Amino acid sequence: MSDDKKKQPDNIQPTTDNLTIGILGGGQLGQMMTMAAKKMGHRVVIYDVVPGGPAASVADEMIVAPFEDEKALKNFANKVDLITLEFENIPIATLEFLAALRPLHPAPNVVRICQDRIFEKEFLQSHGIPVAPFCVVRSAEELVGAKKILQADTILKTATLGYDGKGQVAIKAGASSEELSQAWDSLRTERAVLEKKVKFQAEGSIIVARSRRGEIAAFPPQENEHVRGILDVSRAPARFSKKVLDQAESLGKKIAESLNVVGLITVEFFVLPDETIMVNELAPRPHNSGHHTIESSATSQFEQAVRAVTGAPLGSTKLIQTAIMLNLLGDLWKTGEPDWKPFLDQPNIFLHLYGKKEAKPGRKMGHVTFVGEKFTEMESTEGMKNFLETQGPFCN
């Protein structure tokens, strides 16, 4: 790397050929992003605190060190042309340190908003984006006061580090002061959001790409089902009305532009009974609900993320096949390795195993995507019937 690159990272305009991309995080999203990048001719260096994650097996190089290790971070930056990330729970100080050395997308401020539920909800609210009624809570005493304000069934969520149903607890409308105190203590946090439970008829998500050039493109929304707070099934295209689909695309693009994001922004939302939508969460990266795009779409979400951060033209977001994506959690391994034969026997079923070393309940070990013309036809295949009847959802 030249000294000019080190001194003026914000002015770099790299070509889209033969770049070395740094990815923060070595999980399955990093793995699939790496595979997309390498298909496009790029090299990839992974930085993570945990050795041997899914991305390690496909990356050109991996650096294992704490996110606070400035020497290791500088070494990482010196090896790459630009940096992106596969998860948002990275210290902001780390991102700001790296952003002074290399172009980093999405920018630290985007991640700061998306990794903190308080910042995220306040940002959305300030831009006129509908969110569930909420109160910021910093103590058990404040929780009592917030409960009186909302007067409904609620969910108490940690401001940071919560995902896949972790870091949150449901609280009934008539909860006692003792129950509220226990709920607060169970989260072991100093900052949280108390959010009113909303009645919804469906859940969905939309993935929007915004490039370094300012080009913007949205994938068609997908319809999602969760079990125990973890994504179970995604269907694309979503079985929503045109009114809902248009709202999702409009809000998704508005959020991407308001954040000035470069890369991907995923917007999770609720579809209310009146067919309006309410935003639940944001993720500044590829998303579990978009895994089907590898087989279903003209451009996968992972290739699109690489295109966006490198300055290449965005790819087509056209859905070319109807798809159903099922998550494979560690629960499926409780009696040993599952039987993958029903999935592997049929040409319209695509099995993805991430190569994680240990299966644990709730851990995402892989996913399977079914493609075809109609949902009913896919749901009648032997592979899906086997999964739904004998293994899923999550062996419940």
C-alpha positions, 0 to 999 in steps of 0.5 A, a space after each residue: 500500500 502506498 503512503 498516499 492511501 494511508 493518508 487519504 483513505 476517504 479519497 480512494 477510488 479503487 477499481 473494481 478489479 483485483 481488490 483485497 477486501 477486509 471483512 470484520 467477522 468470520 461467521 457464515 455471513 462472512 463466509 458467503 460474502 467471501 465466496 461471492 467476492 472471490 467469484 468476482 476476482 477479489 482477495 479476502 482477509 478476515 479479522 475476528 476474535 474467534 479462530 476457525 469460524 466458517 469464513 476461515 475455510 474460504 478466505 485468503 487470510 485470517 487475522 485472529 486478535 481482539 478488536 481492541 488490538 491496534 497493532 493487529 488492526 493496523 496490520 489488517 488495514 495494511 493488507 487490504 484496499 477497503 473494509 466491510 463487516 458481516 455483523 454490527 456488534 463491533 466496538 465503534 472505537 475499532 471502526 473509527 480507528 480502521 476508517 482513518 486507515 482505509 475506506 470502511 463501509 458501512 461507515 461507523 456512524 451507520 453501525 453506531 445507530 444500528 447496533 443500539 436499539 435506542 439510537 436506532 428507534 430514535 433515528 427512525 422516529 426522527 425520520 418519520 418511520 413508524 416504530 412501536 411505542 417505546 420508552 428508554 429504561 436505565 433502571 428497575 425504577 424507570 422500568 416501573 414508570 415506563 410500564 405505567 406509560 405504555 400500559 400494555 403487554 411489552 418486551 424489554 430489550 437490551 440496547 445492545 448485543 441482543 440478537 436471535 431472541 437473546 437479550 429480551 424478556 416479555 412482560 405482561 401488562 399486569 406485571 407486579 413491581 417484583 416481576 418488573 425488578 426480576 425482569 430488569 435484573 435478568 438482562 444485566 444491562 444498564 440501558 434498555 428499551 421497553 417496547 409495546 407489543 403490537 398486533 401484526 398479521 405477518 412479518 417481513 424484511 426488505 434488503 436494500 443496497 446502496 453503492 459508493 456511487 449512490 446507486 440504490 436497489 431493493 430486493 423484493 421483500 421476503 415473508 418471515 416466520 420466527 420461532 423462539 425469536 429466531 428466524 425459522 422460514 423465509 418465503 420469497 416473494 412475500 405473500 403481501 398485498 401490493 400496498 404492503 410491498 410498495 410501502 416496504 420498498 419506499 421505507 427501505 429506500 428512504 432508510 438507506 438514503 437517510 443513513 447514507 449507507 454504503 453496502 446493504 441495509 436490511 429492514 425488518 418489519 411488521 405488517 399490521 392488520 390495516 396493511 400498514 407496516 411498522 419497522 422493527 429492526 435494522 441490520 447494516 449487512 447481509 441478512 439471514 432472511 436473504 440467503 435464498 437470493 443465492 439461488 432465487 435471484 439474478 444477484 445474491 445479496 452477498 454479491 450485491 454487498 461486494 458490488 456496493 462497497 467496491 464501487 461496481 455497478 449494482 446487480 439486478 435484484 430480480 427474483 427469478 425463482 420462487 423460494 423457501 429458505 429454512 434455517 438449520 439450527 443445532 437442535 437438529 443434531 441432538 441425536 447426531 448428524 441429520 439425514 441430508 439424503 432427502 435434500 440432496 436427492 432433488 434438483 430443486 433443493 440446495 443445502 448449505 452447511 456452514 462447517 461450524 465445529 459444534 452444534 448447540 441449540 439455537 446455533 445456526 448451522 446451515 440453511 436449505 433453500 427450495 426453489 420452484 414455481 409455487 410454494 405449494 409445490 415446494 412444500 409437497 416435496 419429500 425433502 421439505 415434508 421430511 424436514 417439517 414433519 420429522 425435524 422442524 421446526 427445530 425439533 419441537 
